[in-house]
Amino acid sequence: MPERTSYDPGVPCWVDLSTTDKAGAISFYSSLFGWDCHEAPQEEAGGYTMAYLRDKPVAGIFGQDEAQQSQGVPPSWTTYFATADADATAKKAEAAGGTVFAPPFDVLDVGRMAVIADTVGAVFGIWQAKAHLGAGLVNEPGTLSWNELICEDPDAAIGFYRETFDHEVETFGPEGPDAYRILKVGDNGIAGILQKPADMPAEVPPHWLTYFAVDGADETVAKVKELGGSVMAEPFDIPDVGRIAIVLDPAFAAFGVIKNAQPAS
């Protein structure tokens, strides 16, 4: 269902944007997706801003600190996987060959999280929900719809996510590196793994790409351009999946948009 009241462990449950221009990002995404954005009032929250749609939390936005900006950390979206025990999951990730960048810590009374890089170097978060479940609305226009890992060694990544989250894997498409891998929790596909395309610049590191559902990919791309963003991949069709485009916001954070071929679920 589009409205969510729980997430099984191992399922992407939240995304947030780290950016060099928080005010600009809030303006851009609010105009693009119709988000209603509110900054957390607590001083300890550091200006973290929650985006809402239909009064449901759908994403977060925060400004980079001085250290991140001085190091040239690029603006980016981060995918968070649900866990029932952040400490135990972080230990499993480390045992599987990952690197724990930020060991588990409490975020006020809303949850417990950690930031981890997998064995291929892609960074993601884990989220143990308390007062904040994660996204309360998904798979509807303006909300999280899919998460996709793009890397040069999908097989190594698969091994890591199997060990860390007990994901099952289903493969689609041709045999070999061009096959599309889907991570599964139970019978549900919850994320994809894609071999890094040959035409993608070498300097682009392994990363998790966030996709937001939209009413129309072409119309959304036109709006992105109008709002000062740019396009990495013009809209294209994937049979039985939908129409997809990859875009950049004005601060050059990448994300995908998808007009799903199937009804929201």
Beta strands, then each sheet from edge to edge (+ up, - down):
strand 1: 12-19
strand 2: 36-39
strand 3: 49-53
strand 4: 56-63
strand 5: 76-82
strand 6: 99-107
strand 7: 111-117
strand 8: 123-129
strand 9: 144-151
strand 10: 168-172
strand 11: 180-185
strand 12: 188-195
strand 13: 207-213
strand 14: 230-238
strand 15: 242-248
strand 16: 254-260
sheet 1: 2+ 3- 4+ 1+ 5- 8- 7+ 6-
sheet 2: 10+ 11- 12+ 9+ 13- 16- 15+ 14-
end
